Amino acid sequence: MITALLLFTLFFLLCFQLTKKSLWSQLRIPEVHGIPIVGNLLPVVLKKKSYFETIEDLYKLGEGKDYIGIYNGTQPTLLIRNPDLVEILIKEEAKNFEDRGLCSDLSDPLSLNLFFLKGKLWKWTRAKLRPAFSNIRLKTVFNGIELCTADCVNSFGSSVDIKEVMDEYTCNVIAKNVFCVQDNTGFIENSLKVFSLSGLSGIAVLLRVFIPNFALSIGIKTVPQEIETFYRNAIAKSTRVPGSFLDLMLHLKETEPDFSDDLMVAQFFIFILAGFETTSSALTYALYLLSKNPDAQNKARFEAQKVFKEHGRSIDSLKKLTFLEGIINETLRLYPSVTGMFRVAEKPFKLPCGAVLPAGTAISVPIYCLHRDPRFYEDPLKFIPERWEMPQKVFYPFGLGPRLCIGMKFALLEMKIFLSSVILKYNIKLNNATVEPLSFDPTSFFYKAINPILLDFEKTV
């Protein structure tokens, strides 16, 4: 049934595209011409390149311009190349560009999450969830993350497939500290399925992202029903712990008539969506980069030894690890966990060139490309943690403006706990079997290396 619907959808879109005049030609905005239905995403559809690599190619074609018109499938999208314009659109004009274009609907319960929601319901939900990520709340999960870290780090040795281990670690952190379950069986498998672009499920994902209303109209949900069922069952098996994220969610459900069971489940889903693959990827590449930069390892180790000797190990002393923070920032610059920001204009918007973007037009901020642009960073492809001794203007690893990732502090805390533990215990070396340069899986939205990144961990003296 789904296959037939997808084929019908493709036929309908082909007919529509063949009769539609280009928005960018109407506005006289430079564009990269695509083909019907897939637009500029043919390399992604053919599994030749990942999505972020395809966007990088388009970004380079716009050299010398502040923006160019591209096509995310059938969706005309303005690709922004000027960080000053990014500030205007995402911060100053935040009310107009608040919508991510990801449709939420009661028929698709997991779409009622903070990432998909918009308007009053988004603002209301974010306000209710904000206490879950306060400094006080983070202190309650500190010990839990420490225990998960110790369990993981103590098992390190030679030829470690670090992405595989980081997947297990971050899932374990979420299972125990967000869902309050001790058994994380099924978390990794179901979470990985969410991010896959392979097969017909990949086409469904692209439709759900770039043509959300149409996808919903033919029954394509955010995730397959079996994944939704898994997360519902995980919550049902959880144990309520006072002060935990689960405790806050259940309290909201009990005291707020509008905080429905579906709304609660959707927020747990977004914790997985935002906290599993993104943090796993960030830690994977931080360790990979450290393995290639022993001087940075030694400097971070000396800093951690000094700070913890003077102040003990706590959530407050971790804030004093400024060089380690530079390592994290430099990792997120080179390998941002989210490669781009997407917004849809609620009202018409006049661009500097005078052209007026119609309401409903999408914009894309290519974070990965801007972070590696030599206009903004000297030696942009080099790993230089010291550059973060001064603030950097073009840096959006957690987004920007009102939609800034609500879980940013949680993610940074988790990364600092883990990395500080590893560098104190081990020298990290790149295993000779690791294939370089790294190549990336075209069926993933993220930086998933095709070949394993193998690291050796030798205990420090």
C-alpha positions in Angstrom: 0.0 0.0 0.0 2.8 2.5 1.0 4.7 1.6 -2.2 1.7 2.4 -4.4 1.1 5.7 -2.6 4.7 6.7 -3.0 4.6 5.9 -6.8 1.4 7.9 -7.1 3.0 10.7 -5.2 6.0 10.8 -7.5 3.8 10.8 -10.6 1.7 13.6 -9.2 4.7 15.7 -8.3 6.3 15.1 -11.8 3.2 16.5 -13.5 3.0 19.4 -11.1 6.7 20.3 -11.5 6.6 20.1 -15.3 4.0 22.8 -15.4 5.4 25.1 -12.6 7.5 28.1 -13.3 10.7 28.5 -11.2 10.2 30.8 -8.2 13.8 31.9 -8.4 13.5 32.9 -12.1 10.5 35.0 -11.2 12.4 36.7 -8.4 15.5 37.0 -10.6 17.6 35.3 -7.9 20.6 33.3 -9.0 19.7 29.6 -8.8 21.1 26.1 -9.3 18.7 24.4 -11.7 17.4 21.0 -10.5 15.3 18.3 -12.1 11.6 17.6 -11.6 10.6 16.0 -8.2 14.2 15.6 -6.7 15.4 19.1 -7.5 19.1 19.4 -6.5 19.0 16.2 -4.4 19.7 13.7 -7.2 23.0 12.6 -5.6 21.1 11.9 -2.3 18.4 10.0 -4.1 21.0 7.9 -6.0 22.9 7.4 -2.8 26.0 8.9 -4.4 26.5 11.6 -1.7 25.2 12.5 1.7 22.7 15.4 2.1 25.3 17.7 3.8 27.9 16.9 1.0 25.3 17.7 -1.6 24.5 21.0 0.1 28.2 21.8 0.3 28.5 21.4 -3.5 25.6 23.8 -4.0 27.1 26.3 -1.5 30.4 26.4 -3.5 28.5 27.2 -6.7 27.2 30.4 -5.0 30.7 31.8 -4.4 30.6 35.6 -4.3 26.9 35.7 -3.6 25.0 36.2 -0.3 22.4 33.6 -1.3 21.3 31.3 -4.1 18.1 29.5 -5.0 18.1 25.7 -4.8 15.5 23.0 -4.6 15.1 20.6 -1.8 13.1 18.1 -3.8 10.1 20.2 -5.0 10.6 22.8 -2.3 12.3 26.1 -3.5 14.9 27.0 -0.8 17.1 30.0 -0.4 20.6 28.9 0.6 22.1 31.6 2.8 25.9 32.3 2.5 26.1 35.6 4.4 26.3 35.3 8.3 25.0 38.8 8.7 21.9 37.8 6.8 21.7 34.7 9.0 21.6 37.0 12.1 18.8 39.1 10.6 16.6 36.1 9.5 17.1 33.8 12.5 17.3 36.4 15.3 16.0 39.8 14.3 13.2 38.4 12.1 12.7 35.3 14.4 8.9 35.8 14.6 8.6 35.6 10.8 11.1 32.7 10.5 10.0 30.7 13.5 8.5 27.7 11.6 10.9 24.9 10.6 8.4 23.7 8.0 8.0 20.3 9.8 4.3 19.8 10.1 2.9 18.4 13.3 -0.5 16.8 13.5 -2.6 14.8 16.0 -2.8 11.9 13.5 1.0 11.6 13.9 1.6 11.7 17.7 5.4 11.8 17.6 5.3 14.9 15.4 3.9 16.8 18.5 7.5 17.3 19.7 9.3 20.5 20.4 11.3 20.4 17.2 8.3 20.0 14.9 5.8 22.3 16.8 5.3 25.9 15.9 3.3 28.9 17.0 1.6 29.1 20.4 1.8 25.4 21.1 5.6 25.4 20.5 6.0 28.4 22.8 3.8 26.9 25.5 5.5 23.5 25.3 9.0 25.0 25.4 8.1 27.1 28.4 6.9 24.0 30.2 10.0 22.0 29.3 12.6 24.7 30.1 12.9 23.7 33.8 14.0 20.2 32.7 17.2 21.8 31.5 17.9 24.2 34.3 21.2 24.2 36.1 19.5 22.7 39.2 18.0 19.9 37.1 21.3 19.2 35.5 22.9 18.7 38.9 20.5 15.9 39.5 21.6 13.9 36.5 25.4 14.6 37.0 26.0 11.4 39.0 23.9 9.3 36.6 26.0 10.5 33.6 29.2 9.9 35.6 28.1 6.2 36.3 27.3 5.7 32.6 30.6 7.2 31.7 32.6 5.0 34.1 30.9 1.8 32.7 31.8 2.8 29.2 35.4 4.1 29.7 36.5 1.2 31.8 36.0 -1.2 28.9 38.3 0.6 26.4 41.2 -1.1 24.8 42.7 -1.6 21.4 40.9 -1.3 18.0 37.7 0.2 19.4 35.0 1.0 16.8 34.3 4.3 18.5 31.0 5.2 16.8 29.5 1.9 17.8 30.6 2.4 21.4 29.4 6.0 21.4 26.0 5.0 20.1 25.7 2.6 23.0 27.0 5.1 25.5 24.6 8.0 24.5 21.7 5.6 24.4 22.5 4.4 27.8 22.7 7.9 29.2 19.2 8.7 27.7 17.7 5.4 28.8 18.8 5.7 32.4 18.7 9.5 32.9 15.7 10.5 30.7 13.5 7.4 30.4 14.6 6.1 33.9 15.0 2.5 32.7 18.0 0.3 33.4 17.7 -1.9 30.3 18.4 0.0 27.1 17.7 -3.0 24.8 16.2 -1.8 21.6 17.1 1.9 22.0 20.0 1.8 19.6 18.3 -0.2 16.9 15.1 1.9 16.9 17.0 5.2 17.2 19.2 4.3 14.2 16.2 3.6 12.1 14.9 7.1 12.6 17.9 8.6 10.9 18.2 6.2 7.9 17.5 7.3 4.4 17.9 3.9 2.8 15.2 2.1 0.7 11.6 3.2 0.5 11.7 4.4 4.1 14.3 7.0 3.0 11.9 8.3 0.3 9.2 8.5 2.9 11.5 10.5 5.2 12.4 13.0 2.5 8.7 13.5 1.7 7.9 13.9 5.4 10.7 16.6 5.7 10.3 18.5 2.5 6.6 18.0 1.6 5.2 17.4 5.1 1.5 18.2 4.6 1.3 16.0 1.5 3.2 13.2 3.2 0.7 13.3 6.1 -2.3 13.3 3.7 -1.1 9.9 2.3 -0.4 8.4 5.7 3.4 8.9 6.0 4.2 9.5 9.7 7.3 10.8 11.4 8.4 7.2 12.1 6.9 3.8 11.4 4.3 2.6 13.9 6.6 -0.1 15.4 9.2 2.6 16.5 6.4 4.7 18.1 5.2 1.6 19.9 8.7 0.9 21.2 9.0 4.4 22.8 5.5 4.1 24.3 6.4 0.8 25.8 9.8 2.1 27.1 7.9 4.9 29.0 5.5 2.4 30.4 8.4 0.3 31.8 10.1 3.3 33.4 10.5 3.9 37.1 9.5 7.4 38.4 12.5 8.9 40.1 11.9 12.2 42.0 13.7 15.1 40.3 14.2 13.2 37.0 13.1 14.3 33.5 10.5 11.5 33.7 9.2 13.0 36.9 8.8 16.4 35.3 7.0 15.0 32.3 4.6 13.0 34.5 4.0 16.0 36.7 3.1 18.1 33.7 0.7 15.4 32.5 -0.9 15.3 36.0 -1.2 19.1 36.4 -1.6 20.5 32.9 -4.8 19.4 31.2 -3.3 20.4 27.8 -0.2 18.3 28.3 -1.6 15.1 26.8 -0.1 11.6 26.8 0.8 12.0 23.1 2.5 15.3 23.8 4.5 13.7 26.6 5.6 10.7 24.4 6.6 13.1 21.6 8.9 15.0 23.9 10.6 11.8 25.0 11.0 11.0 21.3 12.7 14.3 20.6 15.1 13.7 23.5 16.2 10.6 21.6 16.2 12.4 18.3 18.3 15.3 19.7 20.4 13.5 22.3 21.4 10.2 20.7 22.9 10.6 17.3 24.0 14.2 17.7 26.0 13.6 20.9 27.3 10.2 19.7 28.6 11.9 16.5 30.1 14.8 18.4 32.0 12.5 20.8 33.1 10.2 18.0 34.7 13.0 16.1 36.2 14.7 19.2 38.0 11.4 20.0 39.0 11.0 16.4 40.5 14.5 16.3 42.2 14.1 19.6 43.8 10.8 18.3 45.4 12.8 15.5 46.5 15.7 17.8 48.5 14.4 20.8 49.5 17.9 21.9 45.9 18.8 22.4 45.4 15.6 24.4 48.3 16.5 26.7 47.2 20.1 27.2 43.6 19.0 28.0 44.9 16.3 30.4 47.1 18.7 32.2 44.2 21.2 32.6 41.9 18.5 33.9 44.4 17.2 36.4 45.1 20.7 37.7 41.4 21.7 38.0 40.2 18.5 39.6 43.1 18.6 42.1 42.3 22.1 43.2 38.5 22.0 43.0 37.5 18.3 43.0 35.3 16.8 40.3 31.9 18.3 40.1 29.5 20.0 37.6 31.0 23.4 38.7 34.6 22.4 38.3 33.9 21.1 34.8 33.1 24.7 33.8 36.7 25.6 34.5 38.0 23.2 31.8 38.3 26.0 29.2 40.7 24.2 26.8 38.5 21.1 26.8 35.6 23.5 25.9 37.7 24.7 23.0 38.2 21.1 21.9 34.4 20.6 22.0 33.8 23.8 20.1 36.4 23.0 17.5 34.9 19.6 17.0 31.4 21.0 16.6 32.7 23.6 14.1 34.3 20.9 11.9 31.6 18.3 12.5 28.4 20.1 13.7 25.9 17.6 14.9 23.2 19.3 12.9 24.4 20.4 9.4 21.8 23.1 8.7 19.0 25.2 10.0 15.7 25.4 8.1 13.0 28.0 8.4 9.8 28.9 6.5 8.7 32.5 6.1 5.3 33.2 7.7 5.0 36.5 5.9 6.6 38.0 2.8 10.2 39.2 3.4 12.2 41.7 1.4 15.8 40.6 0.7 18.7 43.1 0.4 18.5 42.8 -3.4 15.0 44.0 -3.4 13.3 40.7 -4.2 10.4 39.8 -1.9 10.3 36.2 -0.7 6.6 35.0 -0.7 5.1 33.7 2.5 5.8 30.0 2.8 9.3 30.2 1.2 12.0 28.1 2.8 15.4 29.3 3.8 18.4 27.1 4.6 21.4 28.0 6.7 24.2 25.6 5.8 26.0 25.4 9.2 28.6 22.8 8.0 29.6 25.1 5.1 29.7 28.3 7.0 31.8 26.7 9.7 34.4 25.6 7.1 34.4 28.8 5.0 37.9 30.4 4.8 36.2 33.9 4.9 35.3 33.3 8.6 38.1 30.9 9.8 41.8 30.9 9.1 42.9 27.4 8.1 39.3 26.3 8.4 40.0 22.6 7.9 42.6 22.4 10.6 41.8 21.4 14.2 42.9 24.3 16.3 41.2 24.4 19.8 43.3 27.5 20.7 41.2 29.6 18.3 38.4 29.4 20.9 40.4 31.6 23.4 38.5 34.3 21.6 34.7 34.1 20.8 33.9 33.2 17.1 31.1 35.0 15.4 30.1 32.3 12.8 29.2 29.3 15.1 25.8 27.7 15.1 26.2 24.1 16.4 23.0 24.3 18.5 21.1 26.6 16.2 20.4 30.3 16.8 17.7 32.6 18.2 14.5 31.5 20.0 14.8 28.0 18.5 18.3 27.4 20.1 18.5 23.8 21.2 16.8 23.5 24.6 19.1 20.5 25.4 22.4 22.3 24.7 23.5 22.4 28.4 22.7 18.8 28.8 24.7 17.8 25.7 27.7 19.9 26.7 27.7 18.5 30.2 27.6 15.0 28.9 30.5 15.7 26.5 32.6 17.3 29.2 32.1 14.5 31.6 32.9 11.9 29.1 36.0 13.5 27.4 37.5 14.6 30.7 37.2 11.0 32.0 38.8 9.6 28.9 41.8 11.9 28.6 42.7 11.4 32.3 42.7 7.6 31.9 44.0 7.0 28.4 46.3 8.2 25.6 44.1 8.0 22.4 45.7 6.9 19.2 44.4 6.3 15.7 44.4 2.7 14.8 46.3 1.9 11.5 43.3 0.1 10.1 41.2 3.3 10.1 40.5 4.3 6.5 41.4 7.9 5.7 40.3 10.3 4.5 36.9 9.6 6.0 34.0 9.0 3.6 30.4 9.3 4.7 27.3 7.2 4.4 24.9 8.8 1.8 21.9 7.2 3.5 22.4 9.2 6.7 21.5 12.8 7.6 24.6 12.9 9.8 28.3 12.4 9.6 28.2 8.6 9.7 31.5 7.3 8.3 31.2 4.4 5.9 34.2 2.6 7.4 34.7 2.1 11.1 36.7 4.7 13.0 39.1 2.5 15.0 40.9 4.0 18.0 43.4 2.5 20.4 43.2 3.5 24.1 46.5 3.1 26.1 46.3 3.7 29.8 48.2 6.7 31.0 51.1 6.2 33.5 
